């Protein structure tokens, strides 16, 4: 089978690593990819929203499956684009069509969906310029902090949490006036939920699903969860508090109602669903849906999956997931994100990275102790034979080991072998759980 992965981050490198090991694979491409994916397969100079260019490439190279990494092409309707063209319609696209992608593309749609199918979530109100007074009154009914979310995609920057009501009212005005562009022409105001967050994942064929390992990620740039939000500074899996009893509640109250709700809505959903959850007193509530795998959680959960990834993706595309069963490694995974100085604000690109071979080589030294090290490239590229930085989040250093404490130690040891100017990473990941 010939496979094209869309994306250029650590999630896509981890997917490429998994798929490249499949006995069912003939040729693997990634568009646009990074230096890490380039070492596994062929990178293609195509952007993820260039649907015509992607379609032309697929036809010329006999692509059988397209695995969509990021959310934007799904929300924009890449699956619909393929389904609408006779010569493309036979290509499997792993990811939902535009109607299913609204779970992530519209916060209002997601909240209405959860309300309709009795999926636990925070109380909310969707606000536009037509009911802004009602929105400010709703803010007054809530206890601080106040949560405001741009309805559409805002490159991970559309969520604002404020403690002062007047500031929240001003922020509401600013968002509706276009602070986040078209994405905040509608704003969802939510009740703040206080608890411990975690991420759950499934692969579904629209009828059945496979539950994948759960993870906990760390969003803020600073240690002890301080500073601005980022795309994610690292993740761990499994999550200690997400035991059998808790995950049964997640399946019964969240996952099954979601899959059944999609069926009831007539949405043919074949792909991944990410459930952003919060544990409140032992009960799960949904903060958000994503219609793809999370990043950096992917870099922690995929090393724990023993299945042939391409085999289960084919089963999802053919609606045959009922025949599959996940085989999960019992070891603990810890993934640490190395980022550029200045991230999530301004940062430089093109800085040479050193120590990658030493860090990767530490895996063989650890194998006797039951530990494996993985380096997943995120913002990197090859320039004149050198690997250089090409983004804010540069590399994910992941490990598998017998305990969370040991996995963290091994990941941090490998991370210390890598260097580039102004490199930064959090040194407190997992400490809140040990």
The 8 nearest C-alpha neighbors of each residue, nearest first, counted from 0:
[[1, 24, 25, 63, 23, 2, 26, 62],
 [0, 2, 26, 62, 63, 25, 27, 24],
 [3, 1, 64, 27, 62, 65, 63, 28],
 [2, 4, 28, 65, 29, 27, 66, 64],
 [5, 3, 29, 66, 65, 67, 28, 30],
 [6, 4, 67, 30, 68, 29, 47, 66],
 [7, 5, 68, 11, 30, 32, 31, 8],
 [6, 8, 32, 33, 31, 11, 377, 30],
 [9, 7, 377, 11, 10, 6, 378, 12],
 [8, 10, 377, 12, 376, 375, 11, 13],
 [9, 11, 13, 8, 297, 12, 294, 14],
 [10, 12, 14, 8, 13, 9, 6, 15],
 [11, 13, 15, 9, 36, 14, 10, 375],
 [12, 14, 16, 10, 11, 15, 298, 9],
 [15, 13, 11, 17, 16, 12, 18, 10],
 [16, 14, 12, 18, 13, 17, 19, 11],
 [17, 15, 13, 19, 14, 18, 12, 20],
 [18, 16, 14, 15, 19, 20, 308, 13],
 [17, 19, 15, 20, 21, 309, 16, 308],
 [20, 18, 16, 17, 21, 15, 24, 27],
 [21, 19, 18, 17, 22, 16, 307, 24],
 [22, 20, 23, 18, 24, 19, 307, 309],
 [21, 23, 24, 20, 307, 25, 19, 309],
 [24, 22, 21, 0, 25, 309, 310, 307],
 [25, 23, 0, 21, 22, 26, 1, 19],
 [24, 26, 0, 1, 23, 27, 2, 22],
 [27, 25, 1, 24, 2, 28, 0, 40],
 [28, 26, 2, 40, 1, 3, 41, 25],
 [27, 29, 3, 41, 42, 40, 2, 4],
 [30, 28, 4, 42, 32, 3, 31, 5],
 [31, 29, 43, 32, 5, 45, 42, 6],
 [30, 32, 44, 43, 45, 7, 29, 42],
 [33, 31, 7, 30, 29, 42, 36, 6],
 [34, 32, 380, 36, 35, 379, 7, 37],
 [33, 35, 380, 37, 381, 379, 36, 38],
 [36, 34, 376, 37, 38, 33, 12, 375],
 [35, 37, 39, 12, 38, 33, 34, 32],
 [36, 38, 34, 35, 40, 39, 42, 41],
 [37, 39, 36, 35, 40, 34, 41, 33],
 [40, 38, 36, 37, 16, 35, 19, 41],
 [41, 39, 37, 27, 28, 38, 36, 42],
 [40, 42, 28, 37, 29, 43, 27, 39],
 [43, 41, 29, 32, 37, 30, 28, 31],
 [42, 44, 30, 31, 45, 29, 41, 28],
 [45, 43, 31, 30, 42, 46, 32, 29],
 [46, 44, 31, 30, 43, 47, 49, 52],
 [45, 47, 49, 48, 31, 30, 44, 6],
 [46, 48, 49, 5, 72, 6, 45, 30],
 [49, 47, 72, 50, 46, 71, 75, 77],
 [50, 48, 52, 46, 51, 47, 53, 45],
 [51, 49, 53, 52, 48, 54, 77, 47],
 [52, 50, 54, 53, 49, 55, 56, 48],
 [53, 51, 55, 49, 54, 50, 56, 45],
 [52, 54, 50, 56, 51, 55, 49, 57],
 [53, 55, 51, 57, 56, 52, 50, 58],
 [56, 54, 52, 58, 57, 53, 51, 59],
 [55, 57, 53, 59, 54, 58, 60, 52],
 [58, 56, 62, 54, 60, 55, 59, 61],
 [57, 59, 55, 61, 56, 60, 54, 62],
 [60, 58, 56, 57, 61, 55, 62, 54],
 [59, 61, 57, 58, 62, 56, 1, 55],
 [62, 60, 58, 57, 59, 63, 1, 56],
 [63, 61, 57, 1, 60, 2, 64, 58],
 [62, 64, 90, 1, 2, 0, 91, 61],
 [65, 63, 91, 2, 90, 62, 92, 3],
 [64, 66, 92, 3, 4, 2, 91, 93],
 [67, 65, 4, 93, 92, 3, 5, 68],
 [68, 66, 5, 4, 93, 69, 94, 65],
 [67, 69, 6, 5, 11, 66, 291, 70],
 [70, 68, 71, 67, 6, 291, 72, 5],
 [69, 71, 73, 72, 74, 291, 290, 68],
 [70, 72, 74, 73, 69, 75, 48, 152],
 [73, 71, 75, 48, 74, 77, 70, 76],
 [74, 72, 76, 70, 75, 71, 77, 100],
 [73, 75, 100, 71, 76, 97, 72, 104],
 [76, 74, 72, 73, 71, 77, 97, 48],
 [77, 75, 97, 73, 79, 74, 78, 96],
 [76, 78, 80, 79, 73, 72, 75, 81],
 [77, 79, 96, 81, 80, 76, 92, 82],
 [78, 80, 82, 76, 77, 81, 96, 83],
 [81, 79, 77, 78, 83, 82, 76, 84],
 [80, 82, 87, 78, 88, 79, 83, 84],
 [83, 81, 88, 79, 80, 84, 78, 87],
 [84, 82, 80, 81, 79, 85, 88, 87],
 [83, 85, 87, 82, 86, 81, 88, 80],
 [84, 86, 88, 87, 83, 82, 89, 81],
 [85, 87, 84, 88, 89, 58, 81, 90],
 [88, 86, 81, 84, 85, 89, 90, 82],
 [87, 89, 82, 85, 81, 90, 86, 84],
 [88, 90, 87, 91, 86, 85, 63, 82],
 [91, 89, 63, 88, 64, 87, 92, 62],
 [92, 90, 64, 316, 65, 63, 93, 89],
 [91, 93, 65, 64, 94, 66, 78, 90],
 [94, 92, 66, 270, 269, 67, 65, 91],
 [93, 95, 270, 269, 92, 67, 271, 73],
 [96, 94, 268, 99, 100, 269, 270, 73],
 [95, 97, 78, 99, 98, 79, 76, 100],
 [96, 98, 76, 100, 74, 99, 73, 75],
 [97, 99, 100, 96, 101, 266, 95, 102],
 [100, 98, 95, 101, 96, 97, 266, 102],
 [99, 101, 97, 74, 102, 98, 95, 103],
 [100, 102, 104, 105, 103, 99, 98, 108],
 [103, 101, 109, 100, 288, 104, 99, 105],
 [104, 102, 289, 101, 288, 105, 100, 290],
 [103, 105, 101, 151, 152, 74, 102, 100],
 [106, 104, 151, 150, 101, 108, 107, 103],
 [105, 107, 150, 109, 108, 110, 103, 151],
 [106, 108, 110, 105, 109, 150, 111, 125],
 [107, 109, 111, 105, 106, 110, 112, 101],
 [110, 108, 102, 112, 106, 107, 111, 113],
 [109, 111, 113, 107, 112, 108, 114, 106],
 [112, 110, 114, 108, 113, 109, 115, 107],
 [111, 113, 109, 115, 110, 114, 108, 116],
 [114, 112, 118, 110, 116, 115, 111, 117],
 [113, 115, 111, 117, 112, 116, 110, 118],
 [116, 114, 112, 113, 117, 111, 118, 260],
 [115, 117, 113, 114, 118, 112, 260, 256],
 [118, 116, 114, 115, 113, 119, 256, 252],
 [117, 119, 113, 253, 116, 252, 114, 120],
 [120, 118, 284, 285, 117, 113, 121, 253],
 [121, 119, 285, 284, 118, 286, 122, 113],
 [122, 120, 190, 189, 123, 192, 191, 119],
 [121, 123, 190, 189, 120, 124, 188, 191],
 [124, 122, 189, 188, 190, 121, 187, 125],
 [123, 125, 188, 187, 126, 189, 134, 122],
 [124, 126, 187, 186, 107, 188, 185, 123],
 [127, 125, 186, 185, 134, 130, 131, 187],
 [128, 126, 185, 129, 130, 131, 184, 186],
 [127, 129, 131, 130, 175, 126, 185, 184],
 [128, 130, 127, 131, 126, 132, 133, 134],
 [131, 129, 133, 132, 128, 127, 126, 134],
 [130, 132, 134, 128, 133, 129, 126, 127],
 [133, 131, 135, 134, 130, 136, 129, 137],
 [132, 134, 136, 130, 131, 135, 137, 126],
 [133, 135, 131, 137, 132, 136, 126, 138],
 [136, 134, 138, 132, 137, 133, 168, 131],
 [135, 137, 133, 139, 138, 134, 132, 140],
 [138, 136, 134, 140, 139, 135, 133, 141],
 [139, 137, 135, 136, 141, 140, 134, 164],
 [138, 140, 136, 137, 141, 135, 164, 142],
 [139, 141, 137, 138, 136, 142, 135, 190],
 [142, 140, 138, 139, 143, 190, 137, 145],
 [141, 143, 144, 140, 145, 139, 190, 191],
 [144, 142, 145, 162, 141, 163, 191, 164],
 [143, 145, 162, 161, 191, 142, 160, 146],
 [144, 146, 143, 161, 160, 162, 191, 167],
 [145, 147, 160, 189, 188, 159, 191, 190],
 [148, 146, 188, 159, 158, 187, 189, 160],
 [149, 147, 158, 187, 186, 157, 150, 188],
 [148, 150, 183, 186, 157, 151, 182, 185],
 [149, 151, 106, 105, 186, 185, 183, 182],
 [152, 150, 182, 105, 104, 149, 153, 183],
 [151, 153, 182, 104, 154, 150, 155, 157],
 [152, 154, 157, 155, 156, 182, 179, 151],
 [155, 153, 156, 152, 157, 71, 230, 179],
 [154, 156, 153, 157, 230, 152, 158, 229],
 [157, 155, 153, 154, 158, 159, 228, 179],
 [156, 158, 149, 153, 148, 155, 159, 179],
 [159, 157, 148, 156, 147, 149, 160, 146],
 [158, 160, 147, 146, 148, 161, 157, 156],
 [159, 161, 146, 145, 144, 147, 158, 162],
 [162, 160, 145, 144, 163, 167, 159, 146],
 [163, 161, 144, 143, 145, 164, 160, 167],
 [164, 162, 166, 165, 161, 167, 143, 144],
 [163, 165, 167, 166, 168, 162, 138, 145],
 [166, 164, 168, 167, 163, 169, 170, 162],
 [165, 167, 169, 163, 164, 168, 170, 161],
 [166, 168, 164, 170, 165, 169, 161, 171],
 [167, 169, 165, 171, 170, 166, 135, 164],
 [170, 168, 166, 172, 171, 167, 173, 165],
 [171, 169, 167, 173, 172, 168, 174, 166],
 [170, 172, 168, 174, 169, 173, 167, 175],
 [173, 171, 169, 175, 170, 174, 176, 168],
 [174, 172, 170, 176, 171, 175, 178, 169],
 [175, 173, 178, 171, 177, 176, 183, 172],
 [174, 176, 184, 172, 177, 173, 183, 171],
 [177, 175, 173, 174, 178, 172, 184, 183],
 [176, 178, 180, 179, 174, 175, 183, 181],
 [177, 179, 174, 180, 173, 176, 183, 175],
 [180, 178, 177, 183, 182, 153, 174, 181],
 [181, 179, 177, 182, 178, 183, 184, 153],
 [180, 182, 184, 183, 177, 179, 151, 185],
 [183, 181, 151, 180, 149, 152, 179, 184],
 [184, 182, 149, 185, 179, 174, 181, 186],
 [185, 183, 175, 181, 182, 127, 177, 186],
 [184, 186, 127, 183, 150, 126, 149, 175],
 [187, 185, 149, 126, 150, 148, 183, 125],
 [186, 188, 125, 148, 124, 147, 126, 150],
 [189, 187, 147, 124, 123, 146, 186, 125],
 [190, 188, 123, 146, 122, 191, 121, 187],
 [189, 191, 122, 121, 123, 192, 141, 146],
 [192, 190, 146, 189, 144, 145, 193, 121],
 [193, 191, 190, 194, 121, 277, 279, 286],
 [192, 194, 191, 279, 195, 277, 278, 196],
 [195, 193, 279, 278, 277, 192, 196, 280],
 [196, 194, 278, 277, 197, 279, 193, 276],
 [197, 195, 277, 276, 278, 194, 215, 198],
 [196, 198, 215, 276, 214, 277, 275, 199],
 [199, 197, 275, 214, 274, 213, 276, 215],
 [198, 200, 213, 274, 273, 214, 275, 197],
 [201, 199, 273, 211, 272, 274, 210, 213],
 [200, 202, 210, 211, 272, 209, 271, 203],
 [201, 203, 271, 209, 208, 270, 272, 210],
 [204, 202, 208, 205, 269, 270, 207, 315],
 [205, 203, 269, 315, 318, 206, 207, 268],
 [204, 206, 268, 203, 269, 267, 207, 262],
 [205, 207, 204, 203, 208, 258, 318, 262],
 [208, 206, 203, 204, 321, 205, 320, 209],
 [207, 209, 203, 202, 201, 204, 210, 320],
 [208, 210, 202, 201, 211, 203, 325, 324],
 [209, 211, 201, 200, 208, 212, 202, 325],
 [210, 212, 200, 201, 209, 213, 325, 199],
 [213, 211, 300, 237, 214, 210, 200, 236],
 [212, 214, 199, 198, 237, 236, 200, 211],
 [215, 213, 236, 198, 235, 237, 238, 197],
 [216, 214, 197, 234, 235, 198, 238, 236],
 [215, 217, 234, 233, 296, 218, 231, 214],
 [218, 216, 232, 233, 231, 219, 234, 215],
 [217, 219, 231, 229, 228, 232, 230, 216],
 [220, 218, 228, 224, 227, 229, 221, 226],
 [219, 221, 226, 227, 229, 228, 225, 218],
 [222, 220, 225, 226, 224, 219, 223, 425],
 [221, 223, 224, 425, 225, 427, 220, 426],
 [222, 224, 225, 221, 427, 219, 431, 428],
 [225, 223, 222, 219, 221, 226, 220, 217],
 [226, 224, 221, 223, 219, 222, 220, 227],
 [225, 227, 221, 220, 219, 228, 224, 222],
 [228, 226, 219, 220, 229, 225, 343, 221],
 [227, 229, 219, 218, 220, 226, 230, 343],
 [230, 228, 231, 218, 219, 343, 220, 227],
 [229, 231, 218, 155, 228, 232, 294, 295],
 [232, 230, 218, 229, 217, 233, 295, 216],
 [233, 231, 336, 217, 218, 335, 220, 425],
 [234, 232, 335, 336, 334, 217, 216, 231],
 [233, 235, 216, 334, 215, 296, 333, 295],
 [234, 236, 333, 215, 214, 332, 299, 334],
 [237, 235, 214, 332, 238, 331, 299, 213],
 [236, 238, 214, 213, 331, 239, 235, 212],
 [237, 239, 236, 241, 240, 214, 215, 213],
 [240, 238, 241, 237, 242, 432, 236, 433],
 [239, 241, 242, 238, 245, 432, 281, 237],
 [242, 240, 238, 245, 239, 246, 243, 237],
 [241, 243, 245, 244, 240, 246, 239, 238],
 [242, 244, 246, 245, 247, 241, 248, 240],
 [245, 243, 247, 246, 242, 248, 241, 249],
 [244, 246, 248, 247, 242, 241, 243, 249],
 [245, 247, 249, 248, 243, 244, 241, 242],
 [248, 246, 250, 244, 249, 245, 251, 243],
 [247, 249, 251, 245, 246, 250, 252, 244],
 [250, 248, 246, 253, 247, 252, 251, 283],
 [249, 251, 254, 247, 248, 253, 252, 255],
 [252, 250, 248, 249, 255, 253, 247, 254],
 [251, 253, 249, 248, 250, 118, 256, 254],
 [254, 252, 249, 250, 256, 118, 255, 251],
 [253, 255, 250, 257, 256, 249, 258, 252],
 [254, 256, 258, 257, 250, 251, 253, 259],
 [257, 255, 259, 254, 253, 258, 260, 116],
 [256, 258, 260, 254, 255, 259, 253, 261],
 [259, 257, 261, 255, 260, 256, 254, 262],
 [260, 258, 262, 256, 261, 257, 255, 263],
 [261, 259, 257, 263, 262, 258, 256, 264],
 [262, 260, 264, 258, 266, 263, 259, 257],
 [261, 263, 259, 265, 260, 264, 266, 258],
 [262, 264, 260, 265, 261, 259, 266, 258],
 [265, 263, 261, 262, 266, 260, 259, 267],
 [264, 266, 262, 263, 261, 267, 260, 268],
 [265, 267, 261, 264, 262, 268, 99, 98],
 [268, 266, 205, 265, 269, 262, 95, 261],
 [267, 269, 205, 95, 266, 99, 204, 270],
 [270, 268, 204, 205, 203, 94, 95, 315],
 [269, 271, 94, 93, 203, 202, 95, 268],
 [270, 272, 202, 291, 201, 290, 292, 203],
 [273, 271, 290, 201, 291, 200, 289, 274],
 [272, 274, 200, 289, 288, 199, 292, 290],
 [275, 273, 288, 199, 198, 276, 200, 287],
 [274, 276, 198, 287, 286, 285, 288, 273],
 [277, 275, 285, 197, 286, 284, 196, 198],
 [276, 278, 196, 284, 195, 283, 194, 197],
 [279, 277, 283, 195, 194, 282, 281, 196],
 [280, 278, 194, 282, 281, 277, 283, 193],
 [279, 281, 282, 278, 194, 283, 195, 277],
 [280, 282, 279, 278, 245, 283, 240, 248],
 [281, 283, 279, 278, 280, 284, 245, 248],
 [284, 282, 278, 277, 249, 276, 279, 281],
 [285, 283, 120, 119, 277, 276, 286, 278],
 [286, 284, 276, 120, 287, 275, 119, 277],
 [287, 285, 275, 276, 120, 284, 277, 288],
 [288, 286, 275, 285, 274, 289, 276, 103],
 [287, 289, 274, 103, 273, 102, 275, 290],
 [290, 288, 273, 103, 291, 272, 274, 287],
 [289, 291, 272, 100, 103, 271, 273, 70],
 [292, 290, 271, 272, 289, 273, 70, 293],
 [291, 293, 273, 271, 297, 294, 272, 290],
 [294, 292, 296, 297, 295, 291, 273, 10],
 [295, 293, 296, 297, 10, 292, 231, 9],
 [294, 296, 297, 298, 233, 231, 293, 234],
 [297, 295, 294, 299, 293, 298, 234, 214],
 [298, 296, 300, 299, 295, 294, 10, 301],
 [297, 299, 296, 295, 300, 13, 301, 10],
 [300, 298, 296, 297, 332, 334, 301, 235],
 [299, 301, 297, 303, 302, 212, 298, 296],
 [300, 302, 303, 304, 297, 299, 298, 13],
 [301, 303, 304, 300, 299, 298, 399, 332],
 [304, 302, 328, 301, 300, 327, 305, 330],
 [305, 303, 327, 301, 302, 306, 326, 328],
 [306, 304, 326, 327, 303, 328, 307, 325],
 [307, 305, 304, 308, 326, 325, 311, 310],
 [306, 308, 310, 309, 21, 311, 305, 18],
 [309, 307, 311, 310, 18, 306, 17, 312],
 [308, 310, 312, 18, 311, 307, 313, 21],
 [311, 309, 313, 307, 308, 312, 314, 23],
 [310, 312, 314, 313, 308, 309, 315, 307],
 [313, 311, 315, 309, 314, 310, 308, 316],
 [312, 314, 316, 310, 311, 315, 309, 317],
 [313, 315, 319, 311, 320, 317, 312, 316],
 [316, 314, 204, 312, 318, 313, 320, 317],
 [315, 317, 313, 314, 318, 91, 269, 312],
 [316, 318, 314, 319, 315, 313, 204, 320],
 [319, 317, 204, 315, 316, 320, 314, 205],
 [318, 320, 314, 321, 317, 322, 315, 204],
 [321, 319, 314, 323, 322, 315, 318, 207],
 [320, 322, 319, 323, 207, 208, 324, 318],
 [323, 321, 320, 319, 324, 314, 311, 318],
 [324, 322, 320, 321, 325, 311, 209, 314],
 [323, 325, 326, 209, 322, 321, 320, 306],
 [324, 326, 327, 306, 209, 323, 304, 211],
 [325, 327, 305, 306, 304, 324, 328, 303],
 [326, 328, 304, 303, 305, 325, 329, 212],
 [329, 327, 303, 330, 304, 305, 326, 302],
 [330, 328, 327, 331, 303, 401, 237, 400],
 [329, 331, 401, 400, 328, 399, 332, 402],
 [332, 330, 403, 400, 399, 402, 236, 401],
 [331, 333, 399, 236, 299, 398, 235, 406],
 [334, 332, 235, 397, 398, 407, 406, 299],
 [333, 335, 397, 234, 233, 396, 299, 395],
 [336, 334, 233, 396, 395, 397, 232, 337],
 [335, 337, 395, 232, 233, 394, 424, 338],
 [338, 336, 424, 394, 393, 423, 395, 392],
 [339, 337, 392, 393, 423, 391, 422, 336],
 [338, 340, 391, 422, 342, 346, 341, 421],
 [339, 341, 421, 422, 342, 346, 423, 338],
 [340, 342, 346, 344, 345, 343, 339, 347],
 [343, 341, 344, 391, 340, 339, 346, 345],
 [342, 344, 229, 341, 391, 345, 227, 220],
 [345, 343, 342, 341, 346, 391, 340, 227],
 [344, 346, 341, 342, 343, 347, 340, 391],
 [347, 345, 341, 342, 340, 339, 344, 348],
 [346, 348, 349, 345, 339, 350, 340, 390],
 [349, 347, 389, 388, 350, 390, 346, 387],
 [348, 350, 388, 387, 389, 351, 347, 382],
 [351, 349, 387, 388, 348, 352, 419, 420],
 [350, 352, 387, 386, 419, 349, 388, 353],
 [353, 351, 419, 387, 418, 386, 350, 388],
 [354, 352, 418, 355, 417, 419, 351, 356],
 [355, 353, 417, 357, 416, 356, 358, 418],
 [354, 356, 358, 357, 353, 417, 359, 416],
 [355, 357, 359, 358, 354, 360, 353, 361],
 [356, 358, 360, 354, 355, 359, 361, 416],
 [359, 357, 413, 355, 361, 360, 356, 416],
 [358, 360, 356, 361, 357, 362, 355, 372],
 [361, 359, 357, 362, 358, 363, 356, 364],
 [360, 362, 364, 358, 359, 363, 357, 365],
 [363, 361, 372, 371, 365, 360, 364, 359],
 [364, 362, 366, 365, 361, 360, 371, 367],
 [363, 365, 361, 362, 366, 367, 360, 368],
 [364, 366, 362, 370, 368, 363, 367, 361],
 [367, 365, 369, 370, 363, 368, 364, 371],
 [366, 368, 369, 365, 364, 370, 363, 371],
 [367, 369, 366, 365, 370, 400, 364, 401],
 [370, 368, 366, 367, 400, 365, 371, 401],
 [369, 371, 400, 366, 365, 399, 368, 398],
 [370, 372, 362, 399, 398, 366, 365, 373],
 [373, 371, 398, 362, 397, 359, 399, 370],
 [374, 372, 397, 398, 396, 375, 371, 359],
 [375, 373, 396, 395, 397, 376, 359, 372],
 [374, 376, 395, 9, 394, 12, 13, 373],
 [375, 377, 394, 35, 9, 379, 12, 395],
 [376, 378, 8, 9, 393, 394, 379, 392],
 [379, 377, 390, 393, 389, 392, 388, 8],
 [380, 378, 388, 389, 34, 33, 387, 377],
 [381, 379, 34, 33, 387, 386, 389, 382],
 [380, 382, 386, 34, 385, 384, 387, 383],
 [381, 383, 385, 384, 386, 380, 387, 349],
 [384, 382, 385, 381, 386, 387, 380, 351],
 [383, 385, 382, 381, 386, 387, 380, 34],
 [386, 384, 382, 381, 383, 387, 351, 352],
 [385, 387, 381, 380, 352, 351, 382, 379],
 [388, 386, 351, 350, 349, 352, 379, 380],
 [389, 387, 379, 349, 350, 348, 378, 390],
 [388, 390, 378, 379, 348, 349, 380, 387],
 [391, 389, 378, 392, 393, 388, 348, 379],
 [392, 390, 339, 342, 338, 393, 378, 343],
 [391, 393, 338, 390, 378, 377, 337, 394],
 [392, 394, 378, 377, 338, 337, 390, 391],
 [395, 393, 376, 337, 377, 336, 375, 392],
 [394, 396, 336, 375, 335, 374, 334, 397],
 [397, 395, 374, 335, 334, 410, 373, 414],
 [398, 396, 334, 373, 333, 410, 372, 395],
 [397, 399, 372, 371, 332, 333, 410, 406],
 [400, 398, 332, 371, 370, 331, 406, 330],
 [399, 401, 370, 406, 330, 331, 402, 369],
 [400, 402, 330, 331, 405, 369, 403, 399],
 [403, 401, 405, 404, 331, 400, 406, 330],
 [404, 402, 406, 331, 405, 407, 332, 333],
 [403, 405, 407, 402, 406, 408, 433, 429],
 [406, 404, 408, 402, 407, 403, 400, 409],
 [407, 405, 400, 403, 409, 408, 404, 333],
 [406, 408, 410, 404, 405, 409, 333, 411],
 [407, 409, 405, 411, 406, 410, 412, 404],
 [408, 410, 412, 406, 407, 411, 405, 413],
 [411, 409, 407, 413, 412, 398, 408, 397],
 [412, 410, 414, 408, 413, 409, 407, 415],
 [411, 413, 409, 415, 410, 414, 408, 416],
 [412, 414, 358, 410, 416, 415, 411, 409],
 [415, 413, 411, 416, 412, 417, 410, 396],
 [414, 416, 412, 413, 417, 411, 418, 358],
 [417, 415, 413, 414, 354, 358, 357, 418],
 [418, 416, 354, 415, 414, 353, 355, 358],
 [417, 419, 353, 352, 354, 422, 416, 420],
 [418, 420, 352, 422, 351, 421, 353, 350],
 [419, 421, 422, 350, 418, 340, 351, 339],
 [422, 420, 340, 339, 419, 423, 341, 418],
 [423, 421, 339, 419, 420, 340, 338, 418],
 [424, 422, 338, 337, 340, 421, 339, 425],
 [425, 423, 337, 336, 338, 426, 422, 335],
 [424, 426, 427, 222, 428, 221, 232, 423],
 [425, 427, 428, 424, 222, 411, 335, 430],
 [426, 428, 430, 425, 222, 429, 223, 431],
 [429, 427, 430, 426, 425, 233, 217, 431],
 [428, 430, 432, 431, 427, 433, 235, 407],
 [429, 431, 433, 432, 428, 427, 404, 426],
 [430, 432, 429, 433, 428, 427, 223, 195],
 [431, 433, 430, 429, 239, 238, 240, 428],
 [432, 430, 431, 429, 404, 403, 239, 428]]
